[in-house]
Amino acid sequence: MNNFLKILFFVLLVLKTTISYSDDTKIKIGVLAPLSGDNKDLGQQIINSIRMALIDIDDNSIEIYPKDTKSDPNITLRSALELEKMGINLVIGPIFHENLIFLKDVENITFLSLTNKTIDLSKNIISAGINSTSQLKTIKKFLELNEIKKTILLIPDLSYDLEIKKGIKNSKLRFFREYYYNIEPTKLTKQIEEITNYDKRKQNLLDEILRVENSDDINKEKNIENLKKKYTLGNLKFDSVIIADFDESLKSVITSLLYTDVSPKEKFIITLNQWFDESLLKETNAQPIYYPSINKKNLDDFNLKFKKKFDYKPNHLSLLSYDLIGLIYYLSLKNDSKEIYKSFQTKNIFKGKIGIFEIKDNKINHQLNFYEVNNGELKEIF
């Protein structure tokens, strides 16, 4: 890796110091998280993760100032204004996209939100989550490595389709076809039948069986027997399918593909970041399936360390908040403590537990890993 890429590993952040810091040189970081209400457990996980990062860094120049959002946009704004009055210009949070709507009015603060949504954000808000651009760039790399030319994209007809479109544009990924589908099971199956030309392929099989039955082929009994083992006949016009979906809805799409005789053994089935959903390991009929995600080993190590300290397994957003403290500290080593926020406007690269952060023009993208789920096991491809 060339000298232009400045990567700082967390293990190198254990800096022992006896320096006494003045108030002017301290790194003051606000935190906006739900510390009460329905999402208080998640908010506490974020705080605990940040405190873990501070212990690992071991530099008393960093101070955090948590404020409650109660997952409410108005309370989020009020808490942000309180942090602004304290002279804080860099904040981790809020967690949820809907809590960002009023923060454009807090112009003196740069917010590192944990959301992965990037559309309609004001200039002072940076999405630090694993966005669609990062995921689709990783998928593009996999497609290019395997020389996969004809890919179709399946997008649920839901609100986040605009995020997918933005990711497509930013990643410069090209598709053979793009389709929207209704997540209602009956409608979904019918749509997948149309996309895969299922009725025609099924009729092709029936016609071929009839043709062989009426032929003088001496091997026709064997040929008919082999044909009857099939469900359809005829080639599909694509090499791979990307399904922009999650959880049970994702499984419904895969089930519909299997029903229409699209085999993952013959066509690449790819999806978005599934956060290592263990239920996918059990879907052996739908394997192999591929997706981009963060560094699994680092996530496992973090979860083990977190559970040992707090006696419960954290949400994946905890690791992101842990990394953001490391990122801010890294940038503080290169900049005046009061102007760290300016570092998000220039090109910087940081290696955290999640992976590599690419920072430029108040945007954060992630270099992700790529995984295969096959035969009930997870394997890292790159």
C-alpha positions as CSV (number, residue, x, y, z in Angstrom):
1,M,0.0,0.0,0.0
2,N,1.5,3.4,-1.0
3,N,2.4,6.2,1.4
4,F,-0.7,8.2,0.3
5,L,-2.9,5.7,2.2
6,K,-2.6,6.5,5.9
7,I,-4.0,3.6,7.8
8,L,-4.1,3.5,11.6
9,F,-4.8,0.2,13.3
10,F,-6.5,0.3,16.7
11,V,-3.7,-1.7,18.2
12,L,-1.5,1.2,17.6
13,L,-3.8,3.6,19.5
14,V,-2.7,2.4,22.9
15,L,-0.7,5.5,23.6
16,K,0.5,6.0,27.2
17,T,0.8,9.6,28.2
18,T,1.3,11.7,31.3
19,I,0.6,15.0,29.5
20,S,-1.8,17.3,31.2
21,Y,-4.3,18.7,28.7
22,S,-5.7,22.2,28.8
23,D,-9.4,22.7,28.1
24,D,-8.4,24.2,24.7
25,T,-6.6,21.1,23.6
26,K,-9.2,18.5,24.7
27,I,-11.1,16.7,22.0
28,K,-14.8,17.2,22.9
29,I,-17.2,14.8,21.3
30,G,-20.9,14.9,21.7
31,V,-23.0,11.7,21.5
32,L,-26.7,11.8,20.5
33,A,-28.4,8.5,21.4
34,P,-31.7,7.2,22.8
35,L,-30.9,6.9,26.5
36,S,-34.5,6.6,27.4
37,G,-37.7,5.3,25.7
38,D,-38.2,2.3,23.5
39,N,-34.6,2.3,22.1
40,K,-32.7,3.0,25.3
41,D,-31.0,-0.4,25.3
42,L,-29.5,0.3,21.9
43,G,-28.5,3.8,23.1
44,Q,-26.7,2.3,26.1
45,Q,-24.9,-0.1,23.8
46,I,-23.6,2.8,21.8
47,I,-22.4,4.6,25.0
48,N,-20.7,1.4,26.3
49,S,-18.9,0.8,22.9
50,I,-17.6,4.4,22.9
51,R,-16.3,3.9,26.4
52,M,-14.6,0.7,25.4
53,A,-12.9,2.7,22.6
54,L,-11.7,5.3,25.0
55,I,-10.2,2.7,27.3
56,D,-8.4,1.1,24.3
57,I,-7.1,4.5,23.1
58,D,-6.0,5.4,26.7
59,D,-5.6,9.1,26.0
60,N,-7.3,11.5,28.5
61,S,-7.4,14.3,25.9
62,I,-10.8,12.9,24.7
63,E,-14.0,13.7,26.5
64,I,-17.5,12.6,25.5
65,Y,-20.8,14.4,26.3
66,P,-23.8,12.1,25.8
67,K,-27.2,13.6,25.3
68,D,-30.6,11.8,25.1
69,T,-32.6,11.9,21.9
70,K,-35.5,9.6,23.1
71,S,-35.6,8.7,19.3
72,D,-37.6,11.9,18.9
73,P,-36.6,14.5,16.2
74,N,-37.6,17.5,18.4
75,I,-35.7,16.2,21.4
76,T,-32.7,15.4,19.2
77,L,-32.7,19.0,18.0
78,R,-32.9,20.3,21.6
79,S,-30.0,18.1,22.7
80,A,-27.9,19.1,19.7
81,L,-28.4,22.8,20.5
82,E,-27.3,22.1,24.1
83,L,-24.1,20.6,22.7
84,E,-23.6,23.5,20.4
85,K,-23.8,25.9,23.3
86,M,-21.1,23.9,25.0
87,G,-18.8,24.6,22.1
88,I,-18.8,21.1,20.7
89,N,-18.5,20.9,16.9
90,L,-18.4,17.1,16.4
91,V,-21.1,14.7,17.4
92,I,-21.5,10.9,17.0
93,G,-25.2,10.3,16.2
94,P,-28.1,10.3,16.0
95,I,-28.7,6.6,15.2
96,F,-31.9,6.9,13.2
97,H,-32.4,8.7,9.9
98,E,-35.8,10.2,10.9
99,N,-34.0,12.0,13.8
100,L,-31.9,14.0,11.4
101,I,-34.6,16.2,9.9
102,F,-34.1,19.3,12.0
103,L,-30.3,19.2,12.5
104,K,-29.5,21.3,9.4
105,D,-30.3,24.3,11.7
106,V,-27.4,23.3,14.0
107,E,-24.8,24.6,11.5
108,N,-21.8,24.7,13.9
109,I,-21.8,20.9,14.4
110,T,-20.8,18.1,12.1
111,F,-22.9,15.0,12.9
112,L,-21.5,11.5,12.2
113,S,-24.8,9.7,12.0
114,L,-25.0,5.9,12.3
115,T,-27.6,5.6,9.6
116,N,-26.7,4.1,6.2
117,K,-29.1,6.4,4.4
118,T,-27.5,9.1,2.4
119,I,-30.3,10.9,0.5
120,D,-31.5,14.4,1.5
121,L,-28.8,14.9,4.2
122,S,-27.8,18.5,5.0
123,K,-24.2,19.5,4.6
124,N,-23.4,19.1,8.3
125,I,-24.6,15.5,8.5
126,I,-22.3,12.6,7.4
127,S,-23.8,9.1,7.0
128,A,-21.3,6.7,8.6
129,G,-23.3,3.5,8.1
130,I,-22.7,0.8,5.5
131,N,-24.4,2.5,2.6
132,S,-25.6,1.1,-0.7
133,T,-22.6,2.6,-2.6
134,S,-20.1,0.7,-0.5
135,Q,-22.1,-2.5,-0.9
136,L,-22.6,-2.3,-4.6
137,K,-18.9,-1.3,-5.2
138,T,-18.0,-4.6,-3.5
139,I,-20.5,-6.6,-5.5
140,K,-19.1,-5.0,-8.7
141,K,-15.6,-6.2,-7.7
142,F,-16.9,-9.8,-7.3
143,L,-18.7,-9.6,-10.7
144,E,-15.6,-8.4,-12.4
145,L,-13.4,-11.0,-10.8
146,N,-15.7,-13.7,-12.0
147,E,-16.3,-12.1,-15.4
148,I,-20.0,-12.1,-14.9
149,K,-21.6,-10.1,-17.7
150,K,-25.3,-10.4,-17.5
151,T,-26.7,-9.5,-14.1
152,I,-30.3,-8.7,-13.2
153,L,-31.2,-6.5,-10.2
154,L,-34.4,-7.2,-8.2
155,I,-35.5,-4.3,-6.0
156,P,-38.5,-4.4,-3.7
157,D,-41.0,-1.7,-4.3
158,L,-40.3,0.1,-1.0
159,S,-39.0,3.5,0.2
160,Y,-35.3,2.7,0.1
161,D,-35.3,2.1,-3.6
162,L,-33.9,5.6,-4.1
163,E,-30.9,4.6,-1.9
164,I,-30.3,1.6,-4.2
165,K,-30.5,3.9,-7.3
166,K,-27.9,6.3,-5.8
167,G,-25.6,3.3,-5.0
168,I,-25.9,2.1,-8.6
169,K,-25.0,5.5,-9.9
170,N,-22.0,6.0,-7.6
171,S,-20.7,2.4,-8.1
172,K,-21.1,2.7,-11.9
173,L,-22.6,-0.8,-11.8
174,R,-24.3,-1.9,-15.0
175,F,-27.2,-4.3,-15.2
176,F,-28.7,-6.5,-17.9
177,R,-32.1,-5.7,-16.5
178,E,-33.6,-4.1,-13.4
179,Y,-37.0,-5.2,-12.0
180,Y,-39.2,-4.0,-9.1
181,Y,-41.3,-6.5,-7.2
182,N,-44.1,-6.5,-4.8
183,I,-43.2,-8.2,-1.5
184,E,-46.7,-9.7,-1.1
185,P,-46.0,-13.4,-1.7
186,T,-48.6,-14.2,-4.3
187,K,-47.8,-11.1,-6.4
188,L,-44.1,-11.7,-5.9
189,T,-44.2,-15.3,-7.3
190,K,-46.2,-14.2,-10.3
191,Q,-43.6,-11.4,-11.0
192,I,-40.7,-13.8,-10.7
193,E,-42.4,-16.2,-13.1
194,E,-42.6,-13.4,-15.6
195,I,-39.0,-12.2,-15.0
196,T,-37.6,-15.7,-15.5
197,N,-39.9,-16.5,-18.4
198,Y,-41.1,-19.5,-16.4
199,D,-44.3,-20.4,-18.3
200,K,-42.4,-20.5,-21.6
201,R,-39.6,-22.6,-20.2
202,K,-42.1,-25.0,-18.7
203,Q,-44.0,-25.3,-21.9
204,N,-40.7,-25.9,-23.8
205,L,-40.2,-29.0,-21.6
206,L,-43.7,-30.3,-22.2
207,D,-43.3,-29.8,-26.0
208,E,-39.9,-31.6,-25.9
209,I,-41.3,-34.5,-24.0
210,L,-44.2,-34.8,-26.6
211,R,-41.7,-34.5,-29.5
212,V,-39.5,-37.3,-28.1
213,E,-42.5,-39.5,-27.4
214,N,-43.6,-39.2,-31.0
215,S,-40.1,-39.7,-32.4
216,D,-38.4,-42.9,-33.6
217,D,-35.4,-42.4,-31.4
218,I,-34.2,-45.7,-30.1
219,N,-33.2,-44.0,-26.8
220,K,-36.4,-42.2,-26.3
221,E,-37.5,-44.0,-23.2
222,K,-34.3,-43.0,-21.4
223,N,-34.5,-39.4,-22.9
224,I,-38.1,-39.0,-21.7
225,E,-37.1,-40.3,-18.2
226,N,-34.3,-37.7,-18.1
227,L,-36.6,-34.9,-19.3
228,K,-39.2,-35.7,-16.7
229,K,-36.6,-35.1,-14.0
230,K,-36.5,-31.5,-15.1
231,Y,-38.9,-28.7,-14.3
232,T,-38.2,-26.4,-17.3
233,L,-36.3,-26.4,-20.5
234,G,-34.5,-23.4,-22.0
235,N,-31.7,-21.0,-21.1
236,L,-32.1,-18.0,-18.9
237,K,-30.9,-14.7,-20.3
238,F,-28.8,-13.8,-17.2
239,D,-25.8,-15.1,-15.3
240,S,-26.5,-13.7,-11.8
241,V,-29.2,-12.1,-9.7
242,I,-28.7,-9.3,-7.2
243,I,-31.6,-9.2,-4.7
244,A,-31.8,-5.9,-2.8
245,D,-33.7,-7.3,0.2
246,F,-33.3,-8.7,3.7
247,D,-34.7,-11.2,6.2
248,E,-37.9,-13.1,5.4
249,S,-38.6,-11.0,2.3
250,L,-35.2,-12.0,0.9
251,K,-36.0,-15.6,1.5
252,S,-39.4,-15.3,-0.2
253,V,-37.6,-14.0,-3.4
254,I,-35.1,-16.8,-3.3
255,T,-38.0,-19.3,-2.8
256,S,-39.7,-17.9,-5.8
257,L,-36.5,-18.2,-7.9
258,L,-36.2,-21.8,-6.8
259,Y,-39.8,-22.4,-7.8
260,T,-39.2,-21.0,-11.2
261,D,-36.2,-23.4,-11.6
262,V,-33.5,-20.8,-11.1
263,S,-30.8,-22.8,-9.4
264,P,-28.1,-21.1,-7.3
265,K,-25.8,-23.9,-8.4
266,E,-26.1,-22.5,-12.0
267,K,-26.7,-18.8,-11.5
268,F,-25.0,-16.5,-8.9
269,I,-27.5,-15.4,-6.2
270,I,-26.2,-12.2,-4.6
271,T,-27.7,-9.9,-2.0
272,L,-26.8,-6.9,0.1
273,N,-25.2,-6.8,3.6
274,Q,-27.0,-9.4,5.8
275,W,-24.9,-8.8,8.9
276,F,-24.1,-12.5,9.0
277,D,-27.7,-13.6,9.5
278,E,-27.3,-17.1,10.8
279,S,-30.7,-18.2,9.5
280,L,-29.2,-18.1,6.0
281,L,-26.8,-20.9,6.9
282,K,-29.9,-23.2,7.3
283,E,-31.2,-22.4,3.9
284,T,-29.1,-25.0,2.2
285,N,-31.5,-25.3,-0.9
286,A,-30.8,-21.6,-1.6
287,Q,-27.0,-21.9,-1.5
288,P,-24.6,-20.7,-2.5
289,I,-25.6,-17.2,-1.8
290,Y,-23.2,-14.2,-1.7
291,Y,-23.1,-10.8,0.0
292,P,-20.8,-8.0,1.1
293,S,-20.3,-7.1,4.7
294,I,-17.8,-5.9,7.3
295,N,-14.8,-7.8,8.7
296,K,-16.3,-10.9,10.3
297,K,-13.3,-11.8,12.5
298,N,-13.1,-8.3,13.9
299,L,-16.8,-8.3,14.6
300,D,-16.6,-11.6,16.4
301,D,-13.6,-10.4,18.5
302,F,-15.4,-7.2,19.4
303,N,-18.6,-9.0,20.3
304,L,-16.6,-11.4,22.6
305,K,-14.8,-8.5,24.3
306,F,-18.0,-6.5,24.7
307,K,-19.9,-9.5,26.1
308,K,-17.1,-10.3,28.5
309,K,-17.3,-6.7,29.8
310,F,-21.1,-6.1,29.8
311,D,-22.5,-9.6,29.8
312,Y,-24.6,-9.3,26.6
313,K,-24.0,-9.4,22.9
314,P,-24.1,-5.9,21.2
315,N,-25.9,-4.7,18.1
316,H,-23.7,-4.3,15.0
317,L,-24.0,-0.5,15.4
318,S,-21.9,-0.7,18.5
319,L,-18.8,-1.7,16.5
320,L,-19.5,1.3,14.2
321,S,-19.6,3.7,17.1
322,Y,-16.4,2.2,18.5
323,D,-14.7,2.8,15.2
324,L,-15.9,6.3,15.0
325,I,-14.1,7.2,18.2
326,G,-10.9,5.7,16.7
327,L,-11.5,7.6,13.5
328,I,-11.9,10.9,15.3
329,Y,-8.8,10.3,17.4
330,Y,-6.8,9.5,14.3
331,L,-7.9,12.7,12.6
332,S,-7.0,14.6,15.8
333,L,-3.4,13.5,15.5
334,K,-3.3,15.3,12.2
335,N,-5.3,18.4,13.0
336,D,-6.1,21.0,15.6
337,S,-8.6,19.6,18.1
338,K,-11.1,22.3,17.3
339,E,-10.9,21.7,13.5
340,I,-11.2,17.9,13.3
341,Y,-14.5,18.3,11.5
342,K,-12.7,19.9,8.5
343,S,-10.9,16.6,7.9
344,F,-14.1,15.1,6.6
345,Q,-13.9,17.5,3.6
346,T,-10.5,16.2,2.4
347,K,-9.4,12.7,1.4
348,N,-8.5,10.5,4.3
349,I,-8.3,6.7,4.8
350,F,-8.7,5.0,8.1
351,K,-8.6,1.3,9.0
352,G,-10.9,0.4,11.9
353,K,-12.5,-2.8,13.1
354,I,-15.3,-2.7,10.5
355,G,-12.8,-2.3,7.7
356,I,-11.4,0.7,5.7
357,F,-13.2,4.0,5.9
358,E,-12.9,6.2,2.8
359,I,-13.5,9.8,3.7
360,K,-14.0,12.7,1.2
361,D,-16.3,15.7,0.6
362,N,-18.2,15.0,3.9
363,K,-18.9,11.4,2.9
364,I,-17.9,8.1,4.3
365,N,-17.7,4.9,2.2
366,H,-16.4,1.6,3.4
367,Q,-14.2,-1.0,1.7
368,L,-16.0,-4.2,2.5
369,N,-15.3,-7.9,2.5
370,F,-17.3,-10.4,0.4
371,Y,-18.7,-13.7,1.6
372,E,-20.2,-16.9,0.3
373,V,-22.7,-19.0,2.2
374,N,-22.6,-22.6,1.0
375,N,-23.2,-26.0,2.5
376,G,-24.3,-24.4,5.7
377,E,-21.0,-22.6,6.2
378,L,-19.7,-19.0,5.7
379,K,-16.6,-18.4,3.7
380,E,-14.7,-15.2,3.0
381,I,-14.1,-14.6,-0.7
382,F,-12.0,-11.4,-0.3
